[in-house]
Amino acid sequence: MPENRYLQCLQEDLEADALVAVQGRKLQSIFFGGGTPSLFSAQAIGKILHMAESVLGFDSNVEITLEANPGTAEQKRFIDYRHAGVNRLSMGVQSFHEHSLKSLGRIHSATEAEQAFSMARKAGFENINLDLMHGLPEQTKSMAMTDLQKAFELEPEHLSWYQLTIEQNTEFFRRPPTLPQDEVLWGIQEQGIRHLEAA
């Protein structure tokens, strides 16, 4: 099974690097991110954490974050990740507008994003980050502020709010969408920062 082979390789790599790179320091933060690590089984996440604690050791307040896609959220998976040792979730919501989500190619709806957040709370997560983007195709300042307001209403412990950038080797790079004009982007940035400071 690819997951088991991956774990084996990861352990070998960790043990090889532990003495030289870590030099007795304990882990303060672990981040499972990039892509959709929440597709990884909770059992595998638990094995990785056990391995890391055995080889490196954990600080008493270690923060263990897992990125989660609202479109693949399930209550039982969140409960299992919590039991495996994950104590923080980072949810890639990106927007609460259906049009924006579709333009980004996201598989979740705004309703599913809110439901995923609720599931995470019910599973016992008291530390949740929401990823939110602005400067999205055809986004207005009003739409961007509505996204922020919806995020505030959920009361996450952390909010990552960043502007969309077009990266090479992506669909947006090959077929550039219509993005907001610079003056609109500036207005979003200025008003958004005021809202964030007030919240």
Order of alpha helices (4+ residues) and beta strands (2+ residues): alpha-beta-alpha-beta-alpha-beta-alpha-alpha-beta-alpha-beta-alpha-alpha
